[in-house]
Amino acid sequence: MPFIEKSSFPGAPRWQYNGHFQTLYPGLFRHVKDVDYQRERISTPDDDFLDVDWIRRGNRRLVILTHGLEGDSGRQYIRGAAKLFSRNNWDVLAWNCRSCSGEMNRAFRMYHHGDIDDIGTVVQHALHSGQYAHVVLAGFSMGANISMKYLGVLGKNTPEPVRAAVVFSAPCDLQSGSEVLDNWENALYRKRFMRALIRKIRLKNEQFPGRLDISKLNHIRCWRDFDEHFSAPICGYSGAAEFYRNASAKNFIAGIEVPTLLVNALNDPILTPDCMPVDLAKHHPYFHLELPEQGGHCGFQSRTDGEFYWSEKRALEFASSFCPS
């Protein structure tokens, strides 16, 4: 069964001595140059829009990259993957979730960990040209959760050109993920995410006055409070419990019908053991699970890396094994 007993990750640089350093350094100090996207705006069925960024080289293989919470196609983990895949005879589509491309979306809804409608729109748009014989999904953090839930819900109805997925740092159990963000040692991540999300909630309230009870922003004491009062209602759920249940990819992985690799580091500071579905991998013909001891959250810089990080090379290796050029 595809539970990978020993990860190929060779270990982080010695000075990145814990999961926090392995998480923060790439985001703060890495700069991937010479990634030239061509932006396209596409419409959604509910009269909203998505901004997608392409690298087109006329290849028959396409990788679709999905970013994490409050990320975008410019994040270094997206740019690194985009550059490596493009250099190895893949076209690239890096899409931006609603409100994440630099412009607030039009509809009342925004994006969330369990929203698979928009990735479905992106996949269908990419396939419409008929150019791509092989498509692979690659997701990071929230994007990893979205990618796996999408494949799990579709199951045997997954579009035929979608041959595989490879995802990293997936918070595939959202309830435990919300709880761990409230730990004092994760205050930096919580503050950063919360500040950005609250700003967007205020903007959405300006667009749709009275649809949200903004006064409840003054009563947020933990992450679940935010999900209860804002994430859930804006995403169409009755409350945080329903949101967590329906948005957690772990509850849908059993339905996946294409080879899928999940890589979660055991020292990831914002993932819990509930996000490491070992039993699922041991009994699932398509779901591969790799649990390196190090790597942090969307980090995975190894002590032997040059321009590209181990995670990008691992993604290319896994994707190429199912999609020959």
Secondary structure by P-SEA (a helix, b strand, c coil): ccccccccccccccccccaaaaacccccccccccbbbbbbbbbccccbbbbbbbbcccccbbbbbbbccccccccaaaaaaaaaaaaabbbbbbbbcccccccccccccccccccaaaaaaaaaaaaccccccbbbbbbccaaaaaaaaaaaaacccccccccbbbbccccccaaaaaaaaacccaaaaaaaaaaaaaaaaaaaaaacccccccccccccccaaaaaacccccccccccaaaaaaaacccccccccccbbbbbbbcccccccccccaaaaaaccccbbbbbbcccccccccccccccccaaaaaaaaaaaaaccc
